[in-house]
Structure formats: structure tokens, C-alpha cells
Amino acid sequence: MLSHLRPNTEEHAQLVQEIGPLPLQGTAWPAWIKLMAWATLAFIGFQIVRIAAGPLGQNISPMVTGSIIVCYIGLLILARYMHVSVTSITETGIQQSWLSRREVAWEDIQFVKFIPLLASKKMICFLARGRPVVFQAGTKELQIAFARISLVYRRRK
């Protein structure tokens, strides 16, 4: 379905050659974003402890306390996955480790959008079926590769 909208074999081969030797791997999030996430969580944790140890902490119900602790643990888990997440571009497609592994084969991609946000450079892969898959690029090499991929896999009319 819609295979005429995808790049042909020669265009894809040229893209792989331009990207460089595969696999190309890098962190999914820039170091400064990861540092900000951990600093924010440290600040939130400090505030939780400060309030819990003070007179206001005595008036908080156990249900609210439990909810706050569960939410904070959830944020810690997300920050850890953000810290260790890796994006890879291989001969077979694009992968990213996350809470669940994100993976897209080249032949499944219909078109790609590159979103160069300040905090994180993202690439959204639109598939023939299913929902779009978003990948993060935390290194300059991945960002350049994402931009090249989006030029080759741009929406064609």
C-alpha cells in the first residue's frame, strides 16, 4: 500500500552511504537534558523530605503521601530510562531502547518528519499501518542522520 511514496532502492542505498558506517548509535537524550531531569528530581525529592519533616507533613493524609511517593518513584524510573536510552540506526531499520523497545524496519516507513526542538531533536516515522513512532537524537551524529533520513523519506505527492 502506498509503496510508490517511499524512496526507491537506489535512494535508500545512497542514504545509508551518506549516514556512514552502520550501525550508528548514540544516546537518545542530550546530556544537559538528562542532567536537568536528575537535578529537578533531586529538588523535588528535597522538597518532599523538607515538607514531610515539617509541621505541614503531619497534616497530610497517608493516601496523599502514598500517591506522592508512587508518583515520585515513577518519575525516577522515567529519568533512569531517559538516562540509559540509546538510539540505533542499522541496516534493518531504526531502534531505540526505552520502557519498551521502539523499532521500525526501513520497509515499514512511509514518510518521516524531523522536528528540531530546542531540548531534543525528534524524528517521527509514519508507518503504512499503526501509529507513528517517535525517536530521539541526543548526539550530533544522530541529529544529522535524522535530518538526512527525513529528506529522503519526506512525504511525496
N, C-alpha and C positions, 0 to 999 in steps of 0.2 A: 504494500500500500504506500503510495507517495514516494517510491524509491527514486523517481526521476528528480526529486527535490534535493537528494543527497549528493555530495561530491562523488565524482567517478573514481575509479581505482587509481588513475594517474595523479589526480589532485590529492587523494589521501596519501599516496606514497611520497609525494613532494612535501606534504605537511609533516610526515614522520621524519623525513630527512632534515627539514628546517628546524624541527624541535630539537634534534640532536640525538645522541645515543640514548636508546630506551633500555631499561625503564628510567624515567625521570621522577625522582622522589623529592619531597620536601615537606616541611611542616605545613599543616593546614591553616594555622593562625600565626600572624606575626608575633615576634617575641614581646613587643610592647603591649599588645592586646592581652597576651597571657599574663604578663606582669600586672597589668591593671586589674584583671579579673581576680588574681590572688590578693592584691592589695585591697580591693573592695571587699572581698570576703573576710580578710583579716580585720578590716574596720568594722564590718557588720558583726563579726564574732565578738570583737571587743565591746561593742555597744550592747550586745545581748548579755554578756557577762556583767558589764557595769550596771545595767538596769536590773538584772536578776539579783545582784548582790545588794542593791539599794532598797530603800523603803517601798518604791513602786513595785518591785519584784514580789513583795509579799501579797499584793492585792490581785495578782494575775492568776486566773483560774488554771488548773492543771491541763485542761483541754487546750487552752490557748498556748500554754507553754509547750505542750507536746506538738502542736501544729507548727509552732515557730521552729522547734528543733528539727522536725521532719523536713520542713522547707529548707532549712539551712544545710542539712545533710544532702538534700537533693542538689542544691547549688554547688556544694563541694564536689559531688560526683560529676556534675556537668563541667566544672572547672578542670577536674582531673582529665576527663576525656578530651577537653579542649587542649590541654597541655600536651598530651601524647598523640593526638590525631595526626596522621600522615596522609598526604595525597600522593598518588602514584599515577603516572601516565605510562602505559605499557603498549606492546604490540596488539594486545587484545582489546584494550579499552582504558577506561579511567576508573580508579578505585579511591576510596577514602575510608580510613578507619574512623569510627565514631561509635555511638552507643550501639548501633547496628552497622554493619559494613555497607557502605554505598558503593555500588558497582554498576557500570554501564559499558556494554560492548559497543565498539565502533559502529557495527552494522545496525544497532538499535537506535542510534541518534538520528533524528530528523533535522533539527537545527539547534543552534547554540546561541545564547546571549551572554556576553561578557559584561559584568556590572562592576566597574571600578570604584567601589565605595572607598571612603577615607580609611575606615577601620579595617576592612577586609575586601580583597578582590575576590569576586564570586563569578562562577560560571554556571549558568542554568542550562542543562541539557534537556531538550524536549524530545520525547520518545514517540515512536509510532503508536504505542498504546501504553496506558498507565500514566501516572502523574510525572511531572518534571522532577529531575534530580539536581540538587544544588551541591556544588563542590567549592571549597575554599582554597585559596592560594596564599600561603604565608611567606614564600620566598620569591625573589625577583625572577628566578628561572621559571617557576611555575606560572607567575603572572604573565610573563612573555609568552609562554606556551599557551596559556588560556586565550590570550589575545589572538594568537595565530590560529588556534582552533576555531575561534569564533568567526574569524574572517573566512575560513574555508567552509565552515558549516553554517554560514549565515542563511537566513530564510531566502529562498529563491521563488520567484513567481513563475 
